[in-house]
Amino acid sequence: MSDDKMMKLGVLISDVGVHPAAWLDPGTPLGGEISFPFYLELARRAEEGKLDFFFVADTLASRTGDMAGVMRQCAYTAHFEPLTLMAALAAGTSRIGLAATISSTYSEPYNAARMFASLDHISGGRTGWNVVTTAYAPAAANFGRDTHEDHALRYRRANEFVDVVNGLWDSWDDDAFIRDRASGIHFLPERRHPLNHEGEFYRVKGPLNAPRAPQGRPVAISAGGSEPGKELAARTSEVVFSVDRDLPSALAYYKDLKGRMAKHGRAPEELAVLTALNPFVGETDAQAQDAFAALQARIHPDVGRAMLSVDLDVDLRGLPIDEPIPDEMLPASTNATKSYFEMMKQAMGEQKLTVRQLYEACAASRGGMNAVVGSAKTIADRMEEWFSAGATDGFMIRISHLPEGLDNFVSMVVPELQRRGLFREEYTGSTLRDHLGLARPKISRCPSRD
Ligand SMILES: Cc1cc2nc3c(=O)[nH]c(=O)nc-3n(C[C@H](O)[C@H](O)[C@H](O)COP(=O)(O)O)c2cc1C
């Protein structure tokens, strides 16, 4: 089976694992969230697994709220800034893609374009950029804003942000810089294209002061599950991270998203849907269940409540954990992460989950609440089922605790997927676009250019 018919696999690395109790696991290094040697080891491990890319999530504020819970959390508290980290990891790796998050709500497009273009040059074309609108409202106070922009406004801004960044990446033709010592000419002005953008949120003249990137443009990623999130992905993204509770909703999401692309003049294969997956891998199903139960048991109730308070956008401090959340406490909607909020409310509507059951399900698998626990065969079965059903083009592996969660996935699940002919045995290309089977974008000419 050729590469582009195989599963695409990205790995999400955050702090010492996405699980809120990861740092309490004796196997995770204390302080690993800010240890470059540790992160270099993780990136090289992911490269050994021939994974498509290594992704680092990011938020623009350290967790606030109920200190009783927050003081017990490592996740989302203090860690590397993703692009700085990726530039260093680029020097220590050679094939794995490097994808980092940037906020379209709290970043300047000129800076974003410059940083990711530079990272693409530094990494030899292995860069991806994950555009998020930043759901976490406390970030506003770190950027001199009294209020956090409304969800719809954040996405309107995100659309213009992406267009400006793409426009800046098209500032120079690939062969603009002739660097001709004989004539003393460094570049040809006719191959330089200032942007002259005037929009609702941005006025950006350009050109970008970085030559065209090896990939033309870094690979565009997003992760929005809401209506405007899906529209942004269908119009501009090449990879989208999705969170789905079950196979039918994953199939519906996939069909919906791919079905929106034609109206933007795009073909479905120009976008890869990577479904978020939280695997807990063990030698056997029983061994995996035991390890999983041990990690779950380390979740302190204050941490569980604090974590739920973020995605349900309501303060749950002090609530008894072996009873459901009183309906009257739950807001009708959220200005934060709409898709997670809707999925959690749906789950609470279906079963009267107690606070403990809810935070345990979300701790294991944020939003989708569908962690997979078992042997390599069990995990591969679930992945093959969704992939073969056409519900996804691959997976975004959210690693629970590091390094063990990544080691187990690379040493046990990857060989099982390779044995089934579902995943590559060797990298065949050198850029992230090669790995993902994505074409190199041509320079787009828009009227405002000279
Ligand atoms: C795999 C994955 C990774 C994500 N990474 C980030 C991130 O790094 N930073 C962030 O603020 N949001 C991140 N998100 C959240 C999304 O950007 C977005 O806020 C969320 O999916 C909800 O979007 P919606 O309001 O459009 O439903 C991620 C979501 C997924 C599924």
Ligand as a Chemical Component Dictionary entry (heavy atoms), coordinates in Angstrom:
data_LIG
# 
_chem_comp.id                   LIG 
_chem_comp.type                 NON-POLYMER 
_chem_comp.pdbx_formal_charge   0 
_chem_comp.three_letter_code    LIG 
# 
loop_
_chem_comp_atom.comp_id 
_chem_comp_atom.atom_id 
_chem_comp_atom.alt_atom_id 
_chem_comp_atom.type_symbol 
_chem_comp_atom.charge 
_chem_comp_atom.model_Cartn_x 
_chem_comp_atom.model_Cartn_y 
_chem_comp_atom.model_Cartn_z 
_chem_comp_atom.pdbx_ordinal 
LIG C1  C1  C 0 -5.706  17.340 19.087 1  
LIG C2  C2  C 0 -6.072  18.743 19.474 2  
LIG C3  C3  C 0 -5.065  19.644 19.775 3  
LIG C4  C4  C 0 -5.401  20.929 20.182 4  
LIG N1  N1  N 0 -4.402  21.781 20.498 5  
LIG C5  C5  C 0 -4.706  22.990 20.988 6  
LIG C6  C6  C 0 -3.682  23.865 21.406 7  
LIG O1  O1  O 0 -2.509  23.561 21.300 8  
LIG N2  N2  N 0 -4.038  25.065 21.926 9  
LIG C7  C7  C 0 -5.354  25.446 22.037 10 
LIG O2  O2  O 0 -5.611  26.554 22.502 11 
LIG N3  N3  N 0 -6.357  24.640 21.616 12 
LIG C8  C8  C 0 -6.052  23.429 21.116 13 
LIG N4  N4  N 0 -7.058  22.597 20.726 14 
LIG C9  C9  C 0 -8.448  23.081 20.866 15 
LIG C10 C10 C 0 -8.906  23.668 19.538 16 
LIG O3  O3  O 0 -8.071  24.585 19.035 17 
LIG C11 C11 C 0 -10.253 24.291 19.678 18 
LIG O4  O4  O 0 -10.273 25.255 20.628 19 
LIG C12 C12 C 0 -11.226 23.295 20.026 20 
LIG O5  O5  O 0 -11.072 22.209 19.213 21 
LIG C13 C13 C 0 -12.598 23.809 19.958 22 
LIG O6  O6  O 0 -12.874 24.445 18.953 23 
LIG P1  P1  P 0 -14.370 24.848 18.692 24 
LIG O7  O7  O 0 -14.735 25.906 19.676 25 
LIG O8  O8  O 0 -14.333 25.319 17.282 26 
LIG O9  O9  O 0 -15.208 23.633 18.880 27 
LIG C14 C14 C 0 -6.760  21.328 20.283 28 
LIG C15 C15 C 0 -7.776  20.435 19.962 29 
LIG C16 C16 C 0 -7.429  19.156 19.546 30 
LIG C17 C17 C 0 -8.525  18.236 19.182 31 
# 
loop_
_chem_comp_bond.comp_id 
_chem_comp_bond.atom_id_1 
_chem_comp_bond.atom_id_2 
_chem_comp_bond.value_order 
_chem_comp_bond.pdbx_ordinal 
LIG C1  C2  SING 1  
LIG C2  C3  SING 2  
LIG C2  C16 DOUB 3  
LIG C3  C4  DOUB 4  
LIG C4  N1  SING 5  
LIG C4  C14 SING 6  
LIG N1  C5  DOUB 7  
LIG C5  C6  SING 8  
LIG C5  C8  SING 9  
LIG C6  O1  DOUB 10 
LIG C6  N2  SING 11 
LIG N2  C7  SING 12 
LIG C7  O2  DOUB 13 
LIG C7  N3  SING 14 
LIG N3  C8  DOUB 15 
LIG C8  N4  SING 16 
LIG N4  C9  SING 17 
LIG N4  C14 SING 18 
LIG C9  C10 SING 19 
LIG C10 O3  SING 20 
LIG C10 C11 SING 21 
LIG C11 O4  SING 22 
LIG C11 C12 SING 23 
LIG C12 O5  SING 24 
LIG C12 C13 SING 25 
LIG C13 O6  SING 26 
LIG O6  P1  SING 27 
LIG P1  O7  DOUB 28 
LIG P1  O8  SING 29 
LIG P1  O9  SING 30 
LIG C14 C15 DOUB 31 
LIG C15 C16 SING 32 
LIG C16 C17 SING 33 
# 
